[in-house]
């Protein structure tokens, strides 16, 4: 039976309606896919606490976590991913790339031009359906 990994992702949008996207490095699982940054929920953490911690660890900035965007269960070849994505805003700092290969701000309407991890696609579809 495949393992299920519970993870969270931050949909961080700036004032220009650009969304912060991160490219997984060659040493990460699902290497070279773009993602909404985040990570695994540790025992005893809420999804919001995990997201706050992950963004601080991976990008050295503080976010405020907002509402849930989507909750997705996606089956990869080796495991299942249970992904929760949340809207978020940066309240302190400027993102610094500490673990990823690259990161950039992408206009909402151009998200699908990047090669996103499949589990992130339902969140993108929901974002693009909004006005």
C-alpha positions as a printed NumPy array, in Angstrom:
array([[  0.   ,   0.   ,   0.   ],
       [  1.278,   3.449,  -0.92 ],
       [  2.152,   5.991,   1.747],
       [  0.135,   9.232,   1.929],
       [  2.128,  12.401,   2.576],
       [  0.157,  15.354,   3.989],
       [  1.577,  18.651,   2.718],
       [  0.621,  22.301,   2.486],
       [  1.311,  24.939,  -0.152],
       [  1.165,  28.737,   0.025],
       [ -0.427,  30.723,  -2.758],
       [  1.342,  34.   ,  -2.046],
       [  0.029,  36.848,  -4.172],
       [  1.465,  40.362,  -4.384],
       [ -0.244,  43.664,  -5.232],
       [  0.339,  43.13 ,  -8.977],
       [ -1.638,  39.854,  -8.936],
       [  1.571,  37.869,  -9.322],
       [  1.939,  34.586,  -7.474],
       [  5.183,  33.363,  -5.905],
       [  6.276,  30.059,  -7.469],
       [  9.261,  27.874,  -6.619],
       [ 11.153,  25.355,  -8.759],
       [ 12.06 ,  22.132,  -6.943],
       [ 15.766,  21.416,  -7.177],
       [ 17.326,  18.311,  -8.746],
       [ 17.77 ,  16.626,  -5.349],
       [ 14.137,  16.95 ,  -4.242],
       [ 11.349,  14.457,  -4.792],
       [  9.43 ,  15.631,  -7.902],
       [ 12.576,  17.436,  -9.053],
       [ 12.318,  20.232, -11.616],
       [  8.604,  20.796, -11.112],
       [  7.267,  24.203, -10.131],
       [  5.151,  24.374,  -7.   ],
       [  3.397,  26.606,  -4.556],
       [  6.001,  26.61 ,  -1.789],
       [  5.341,  24.749,   1.422],
       [  6.026,  21.287,   2.751],
       [  5.115,  18.465,   5.081],
       [  2.948,  18.909,   8.139],
       [  4.867,  17.757,  11.217],
       [  3.152,  15.89 ,  14.09 ],
       [  1.242,  18.313,  16.32 ],
       [  1.116,  21.11 ,  13.715],
       [ -1.946,  22.57 ,  12.097],
       [ -1.702,  23.071,   8.314],
       [ -1.408,  26.817,   8.92 ],
       [  1.443,  26.383,  11.428],
       [  3.266,  24.069,   9.015],
       [  2.937,  26.564,   6.184],
       [  4.212,  29.422,   8.321],
       [  7.219,  27.311,   9.424],
       [  8.033,  25.995,   5.945],
       [  8.043,  29.445,   4.315],
       [ 10.242,  30.79 ,   7.106],
       [ 12.677,  27.845,   6.736],
       [ 12.782,  27.752,   2.929],
       [ 12.516,  31.464,   2.045],
       [ 13.398,  33.345,   5.251],
       [ 10.217,  35.42 ,   5.294],
       [  7.083,  35.571,   7.414],
       [  3.634,  35.003,   5.963],
       [  0.091,  35.421,   7.159],
       [ -1.938,  32.372,   6.171],
       [ -5.405,  33.052,   4.816],
       [ -8.26 ,  30.906,   3.587],
       [ -8.09 ,  27.391,   2.181],
       [ -8.084,  27.349,  -1.65 ],
       [ -8.169,  23.631,  -2.426],
       [ -7.628,  20.224,  -0.882],
       [ -6.367,  17.585,  -3.296],
       [ -5.427,  13.912,  -3.087],
       [ -3.105,  12.993,  -5.948],
       [ -1.599,   9.59 ,  -6.695],
       [  2.001,   9.658,  -7.882],
       [  3.847,   6.483,  -8.884],
       [  5.455,   5.963,  -5.465],
       [  3.01 ,   7.663,  -3.049],
       [ -0.138,   9.724,  -2.54 ],
       [  0.023,  13.439,  -1.786],
       [ -2.72 ,  15.043,   0.279],
       [ -2.175,  18.726,  -0.546],
       [ -3.915,  21.674,   1.075],
       [ -3.251,  25.072,  -0.5  ],
       [ -3.903,  28.347,   1.294],
       [ -3.873,  31.97 ,   0.256],
       [ -1.065,  33.82 ,   2.009],
       [  0.626,  37.192,   2.106],
       [  4.156,  38.13 ,   3.067],
       [  4.137,  40.286,   6.194],
       [  7.883,  40.464,   6.835],
       [ 10.948,  40.024,   4.638],
       [ 11.664,  39.342,   0.994],
       [ 11.825,  35.708,  -0.161],
       [ 15.356,  34.307,  -0.404],
       [ 15.97 ,  31.024,  -2.204],
       [ 17.461,  28.677,   0.395],
       [ 16.452,  25.218,  -0.891],
       [ 14.86 ,  25.551,  -4.326],
       [ 16.567,  25.856,  -7.725],
       [ 14.688,  29.032,  -8.614],
       [ 11.725,  31.14 ,  -7.537],
       [  9.813,  33.919,  -9.25 ],
       [  6.651,  35.992,  -9.249],
       [  4.319,  34.886, -12.038],
       [  1.171,  36.68 , -13.258],
       [ -1.861,  34.592, -12.323],
       [ -2.887,  34.14 , -15.976],
       [  0.562,  32.724, -16.869],
       [  0.758,  30.001, -14.217],
       [  0.002,  27.199, -16.674],
       [  3.067,  28.167, -18.739],
       [  5.182,  26.617, -15.966],
       [  5.537,  22.861, -15.485],
       [  3.772,  22.51 , -12.148],
       [  3.645,  19.349, -10.053],
       [  0.358,  17.601, -10.924],
       [ -1.047,  17.913,  -7.384],
       [ -0.884,  21.723,  -7.728],
       [ -3.008,  21.857, -10.884],
       [ -6.45 ,  21.881,  -9.169],
       [ -5.361,  24.98 ,  -7.225],
       [ -4.267,  26.701, -10.421],
       [ -7.546,  25.824, -12.142],
       [ -9.485,  27.336,  -9.238],
       [ -7.329,  30.507,  -9.285],
       [ -7.833,  30.943, -13.02 ],
       [-11.596,  30.498, -12.688],
       [-11.782,  33.414, -10.233],
       [-12.206,  36.958, -11.576]])
